[in-house]
Amino acid sequence: MKGVSCLMAVAFAFAAAGSGAARSDITADLQRRIDAAWRAGGGEVSVPTGDWCVKSIRLRSGVTLRLKAGAHLWASRSP
């Protein structure tokens, strides 16, 4: 990680939807944070507790994607 310690907490501006409701799509925000950590030399992106919908994301070398207890990533049904 080139000696860079970078912790990037994911702080979403919206609340997680309940598991029976439509889930919030966080794909763009999550990818921006992964890319920012990678550009900074590596680090950790943390996903908060809740049900989150994601489409395709690109994980990067040196970046750890950590799900907090109770965090669930659900695959989007829309391409």
Number of C-alpha atoms within 10 A of each C-alpha: 13 8 7 11 13 17 15 16 13 15 11 12 6 8 12 19 14 12 11 7 9 12 19 18 18 16 15 13 13 21 18 12 18 28 17 17 24 20 13 17 17 24 22 20 23 20 24 19 15 20 23 24 19 21 15 11 12 9 13 15 13 17 23 17 15 13 15 12 10 10 16 16 17 14 13 15 8 6 6
